[in-house]
Amino acid sequence: MQPYYSNGKLLLTGEYVVLDGALALAVPTKFGQSLTVEPISDKLIKWTSLDYNKTIWYKNTFSFDKGEFNSENNNQTSLMLLKVFEAIKKLKPTFFNTNKGFNITTELNFPQNWGLGSSSTLINNIANWVNVDAYKLLNLTFGGSGYDIACASHNSPITYLKKQSERFIKEVNFNPNFSDQLFFVHLNQKQNSREGIEHYNLNKGNIAKEIKEISSITLKMIISTTLDEFEKLIQKHELIISKITKQETVKSRLFDDYTFGSIKSLGAWGGDFVLVTGTKENMRYFESKGYKTILAFKNMVL
């Protein structure tokens, strides 16, 4: 039995504009997903997916013969996996030319609605199993900038820059001396990244100036030494992305009376986690509003 594991991710800066060449800061999380593969004698792919409670949330059997895949059911997850299998066939045409099959089990160690990369960790694990380029597999399936794939295989914070087909990934030391005042608050809903990207592409104009500004903010956030400086950078970043995407900032939309610190959206706006500055006592504000999932920086970032 072969085990594979990939880290989850959070995009701290550069959401949306990372697609157009902005330098982004991303962190791998202490949460991720595993995948195990066991060969079986039947020419089938027997797939089981477990959630963080080790409860089966998806189970299906696929047959493959003469390059054709068939599924016992055609729900959304099954159709997605069929797309992944077809992508593998394009990248490695002989991979499924075998008389044996596979018993595959995936297991998340975080709730699916957290938005930490259930798709990217799956793609990275599958790419490692099949021995294909994870970024190419991503492009043929879910798409996106690829920063999440970079986080899946790095064990420290990174800067990520994508220009055309080239990627520049650099491990950085990002552990601010005020990290005890950084928290991640879940908004109790999952945001669809693809829908967020579509909205961004429809609304962006000429953003060359903004891309330079976001790249500069990323570098300054990494080396910031005071919480006050960090918060000003967060606020500036939020206003730039708000202007580009024509969306309200999360602070003005949901938490306009939070006076203890700053709040920044992470990834596609509207769901998943936000980054919040403040003290542990200040987090009672969010709890009182029904946002009970709050993780300290040290408990989230790898």
C-alpha positions as CSV (number, residue, x, y, z in Angstrom):
1,M,0.0,0.0,0.0
2,Q,1.5,3.3,-1.1
3,P,0.6,6.4,1.0
4,Y,0.7,10.0,-0.2
5,Y,0.1,13.2,1.7
6,S,-0.3,16.9,0.7
7,N,-0.6,20.1,2.7
8,G,-3.6,22.3,2.6
9,K,-3.2,26.0,1.8
10,L,-4.1,29.6,2.6
11,L,-3.4,32.6,0.3
12,L,-2.5,35.5,2.5
13,T,-1.9,38.0,-0.2
14,G,-2.5,38.3,-3.9
15,E,-6.0,36.8,-4.2
16,Y,-7.3,37.0,-7.8
17,V,-4.3,39.1,-9.0
18,V,-1.9,36.1,-8.6
19,L,-3.6,34.9,-11.8
20,D,-2.2,38.0,-13.6
21,G,1.4,38.0,-12.3
22,A,1.1,39.5,-8.8
23,L,3.6,38.2,-6.2
24,A,1.6,36.3,-3.6
25,L,2.3,35.1,-0.1
26,A,0.8,31.6,0.6
27,V,1.2,29.3,3.6
28,P,0.8,25.5,3.8
29,T,-1.4,24.5,6.7
30,K,-1.1,21.8,9.4
31,F,-4.2,20.3,7.8
32,G,-4.2,18.3,4.5
33,Q,-5.3,15.1,2.8
34,S,-3.8,11.7,2.4
35,L,-4.3,9.1,-0.4
36,T,-3.4,5.5,-0.3
37,V,-3.3,3.1,-3.3
38,E,-3.5,-0.7,-3.1
39,P,-3.2,-2.9,-6.2
40,I,-6.1,-5.3,-6.8
41,S,-6.6,-8.1,-9.2
42,D,-9.8,-6.7,-10.8
43,K,-9.5,-4.2,-13.5
44,L,-11.4,-1.6,-11.5
45,I,-10.8,1.6,-9.6
46,K,-12.5,1.2,-6.2
47,W,-12.6,4.6,-4.7
48,T,-13.5,5.6,-1.1
49,S,-13.3,9.1,0.4
50,L,-13.2,9.7,4.2
51,D,-13.9,12.9,5.9
52,Y,-12.0,14.2,9.0
53,N,-14.2,12.0,11.2
54,K,-13.2,8.9,9.2
55,T,-16.7,8.7,7.9
56,I,-17.2,7.7,4.3
57,W,-18.6,10.7,2.3
58,Y,-18.1,9.2,-1.1
59,K,-17.7,5.7,-2.5
60,N,-17.8,4.5,-6.1
61,T,-16.4,1.9,-8.5
62,F,-15.0,2.8,-11.9
63,S,-14.2,0.3,-14.7
64,F,-11.6,1.0,-17.4
65,D,-11.1,-1.0,-20.6
66,K,-9.5,-0.1,-23.9
67,G,-9.1,3.5,-22.7
68,E,-12.7,4.0,-21.7
69,F,-13.8,4.8,-18.2
70,N,-17.3,3.9,-16.8
71,S,-18.7,4.9,-13.4
72,E,-21.4,3.2,-11.3
73,N,-22.9,6.6,-10.7
74,N,-22.6,10.0,-12.3
75,N,-22.8,12.5,-9.4
76,Q,-20.7,15.6,-9.3
77,T,-17.7,13.9,-7.6
78,S,-17.8,11.0,-10.0
79,L,-17.8,13.3,-13.0
80,M,-14.9,15.2,-11.5
81,L,-12.9,12.0,-11.0
82,L,-13.7,10.8,-14.6
83,K,-12.2,14.1,-15.7
84,V,-9.1,13.5,-13.6
85,F,-8.7,10.0,-15.1
86,E,-9.0,11.4,-18.7
87,A,-6.4,14.0,-17.8
88,I,-4.0,11.2,-16.6
89,K,-4.5,9.4,-19.8
90,K,-3.5,12.5,-21.8
91,L,-0.4,13.1,-19.6
92,K,0.6,9.4,-19.4
93,P,-1.2,7.4,-22.1
94,T,0.0,4.0,-21.0
95,F,-0.8,4.3,-17.3
96,F,-4.1,2.4,-17.4
97,N,-2.7,-0.2,-19.8
98,T,-2.8,-2.8,-17.1
99,N,-4.7,-5.9,-16.2
100,K,-4.9,-4.9,-12.6
101,G,-6.8,-2.3,-10.8
102,F,-6.6,0.0,-7.7
103,N,-8.2,0.3,-4.4
104,I,-7.9,4.0,-3.5
105,T,-8.7,5.7,-0.2
106,T,-8.5,9.4,0.4
107,E,-8.8,11.0,3.9
108,L,-9.1,14.7,4.8
109,N,-8.0,15.8,8.3
110,F,-10.1,19.0,8.1
111,P,-13.8,19.7,7.4
112,Q,-14.5,20.0,3.7
113,N,-16.2,23.4,4.1
114,W,-13.0,24.9,5.5
115,G,-11.7,25.6,2.0
116,L,-8.1,24.6,2.7
117,G,-7.7,22.7,-0.6
118,S,-9.6,19.4,-0.8
119,S,-9.2,19.6,-4.6
120,S,-5.6,20.8,-4.7
121,T,-4.4,18.2,-2.2
122,L,-6.2,15.5,-4.2
123,I,-4.6,16.6,-7.5
124,N,-1.1,16.8,-5.9
125,N,-1.5,13.3,-4.3
126,I,-2.7,11.8,-7.6
127,A,0.1,13.4,-9.5
128,N,2.6,12.0,-7.1
129,W,1.0,8.5,-7.4
130,V,0.9,8.6,-11.2
131,N,4.2,10.4,-11.5
132,V,3.0,13.3,-13.7
133,D,3.4,17.1,-13.4
134,A,0.9,18.3,-10.8
135,Y,0.5,21.7,-12.4
136,K,-0.3,20.1,-15.8
137,L,-2.9,17.9,-14.1
138,L,-4.4,20.9,-12.4
139,N,-4.6,22.8,-15.7
140,L,-6.5,19.9,-17.3
141,T,-8.9,19.6,-14.4
142,F,-9.7,22.4,-11.9
143,G,-7.5,25.2,-13.3
144,G,-6.3,28.1,-11.2
145,S,-3.0,29.8,-10.5
146,G,-1.3,26.8,-9.0
147,Y,-0.3,28.4,-5.7
148,D,-2.3,25.7,-3.9
149,I,-0.2,22.9,-5.6
150,A,2.9,24.7,-4.5
151,C,1.7,24.8,-0.9
152,A,0.8,21.1,-1.1
153,S,4.4,20.1,-1.5
154,H,6.2,22.8,0.6
155,N,6.5,22.8,4.3
156,S,7.1,26.5,4.9
157,P,5.5,29.7,3.8
158,I,6.2,30.7,0.1
159,T,6.0,33.5,-2.3
160,Y,4.4,32.5,-5.5
161,L,4.7,34.3,-8.9
162,K,3.2,33.0,-12.1
163,K,4.1,34.6,-15.5
164,Q,2.7,32.9,-18.5
165,S,3.6,29.2,-18.1
166,E,6.5,29.9,-15.7
167,R,6.3,29.7,-11.9
168,F,8.6,31.2,-9.4
169,I,8.3,29.7,-5.9
170,K,10.5,30.8,-3.0
171,E,10.4,29.6,0.6
172,V,10.3,32.5,3.0
173,N,10.5,33.0,6.7
174,F,7.1,34.3,7.7
175,N,6.5,34.0,11.4
176,P,5.9,37.5,12.7
177,N,6.8,38.4,16.3
178,F,3.1,39.4,16.6
179,S,1.8,36.1,15.3
180,D,0.0,35.5,18.7
181,Q,-2.3,38.3,17.6
182,L,-3.1,36.7,14.2
183,F,-6.2,34.5,14.0
184,F,-8.1,32.7,11.2
185,V,-11.9,32.9,11.5
186,H,-14.2,30.7,9.4
187,L,-17.2,32.4,7.8
188,N,-19.4,29.3,8.1
189,Q,-19.7,28.9,4.3
190,K,-17.5,27.7,1.5
191,Q,-16.7,29.9,-1.5
192,N,-16.5,28.5,-5.0
193,S,-13.1,29.6,-6.3
194,R,-14.0,29.2,-9.9
195,E,-17.1,31.4,-9.6
196,G,-14.9,34.0,-7.8
197,I,-12.4,33.9,-10.6
198,E,-15.1,34.4,-13.2
199,H,-16.4,37.4,-11.4
200,Y,-12.9,38.8,-11.2
201,N,-12.2,38.3,-14.9
202,L,-15.5,40.1,-15.8
203,N,-14.8,43.1,-13.6
204,K,-11.0,43.7,-13.8
205,G,-9.7,46.4,-16.2
206,N,-6.2,47.5,-16.8
207,I,-4.6,46.5,-13.4
208,A,-0.9,46.7,-14.1
209,K,-0.5,49.4,-11.4
210,E,-2.5,47.4,-8.9
211,I,-0.5,44.3,-9.5
212,K,2.7,46.2,-8.7
213,E,1.1,47.6,-5.5
214,I,0.0,44.1,-4.3
215,S,3.4,42.6,-5.1
216,S,5.0,45.4,-3.0
217,I,2.5,44.8,-0.1
218,T,3.4,41.1,-0.2
219,L,7.1,41.8,0.3
220,K,6.4,44.4,3.1
221,M,4.1,42.0,4.9
222,I,6.7,39.3,5.0
223,I,9.2,41.6,6.7
224,S,6.9,43.8,8.8
225,T,8.0,44.0,12.4
226,T,5.0,45.7,14.1
227,L,1.3,44.8,14.1
228,D,0.4,48.4,13.3
229,E,2.4,48.2,10.1
230,F,1.0,44.8,9.2
231,E,-2.6,46.1,9.7
232,K,-2.1,49.1,7.5
233,L,-0.8,46.8,4.8
234,I,-3.9,44.5,5.2
235,Q,-6.2,47.5,4.9
236,K,-4.5,48.8,1.8
237,H,-4.6,45.3,0.2
238,E,-8.3,45.0,0.9
239,L,-9.1,48.3,-0.7
240,I,-7.2,47.5,-3.8
241,I,-8.9,44.1,-4.3
242,S,-12.3,45.7,-3.5
243,K,-11.8,48.3,-6.2
244,I,-10.7,45.7,-8.8
245,T,-13.5,43.2,-8.1
246,K,-16.2,45.8,-7.3
247,Q,-16.9,44.0,-4.0
248,E,-17.3,45.2,-0.5
249,T,-14.5,44.3,1.9
250,V,-15.4,41.6,4.4
251,K,-15.0,44.1,7.3
252,S,-17.5,46.6,5.9
253,R,-19.9,43.8,4.8
254,L,-20.0,41.7,8.0
255,F,-17.8,43.2,10.8
256,D,-18.0,47.0,10.5
257,D,-18.2,47.3,14.3
258,Y,-15.0,45.3,14.9
259,T,-12.8,47.9,16.4
260,F,-10.0,45.8,17.9
261,G,-8.0,45.2,14.7
262,S,-8.0,44.5,10.9
263,I,-9.7,41.8,8.8
264,K,-8.6,40.4,5.5
265,S,-10.3,38.0,3.1
266,L,-8.2,35.0,2.0
267,G,-8.7,33.5,-1.5
268,A,-12.0,34.0,-3.2
269,W,-14.0,36.6,-1.4
270,G,-17.2,35.7,0.4
271,G,-16.4,32.5,2.3
272,D,-13.9,30.2,3.9
273,F,-11.4,31.8,6.3
274,V,-10.5,35.4,7.0
275,L,-7.4,36.7,8.7
276,V,-8.1,38.7,11.8
277,T,-5.8,40.7,14.0
278,G,-6.5,41.1,17.7
279,T,-6.1,39.3,21.0
280,K,-7.6,36.0,22.1
281,E,-10.1,37.9,24.2
282,N,-11.1,40.0,21.1
283,M,-12.1,36.7,19.3
284,R,-15.2,36.6,21.5
285,Y,-16.6,39.3,19.2
286,F,-16.7,36.7,16.4
287,E,-18.0,34.0,18.7
288,S,-20.9,36.2,19.7
289,K,-21.8,36.6,16.1
290,G,-21.9,32.9,15.5
291,Y,-18.5,32.4,14.0
292,K,-17.2,29.6,16.3
293,T,-14.3,28.2,14.2
294,I,-11.3,30.3,15.2
295,L,-7.8,29.1,14.9
296,A,-4.6,30.8,16.2
297,F,-1.8,31.3,13.7
298,K,0.4,28.7,15.4
299,N,-2.4,26.1,15.1
300,M,-3.1,26.7,11.4
301,V,0.2,27.5,9.6
302,L,2.7,24.7,9.1
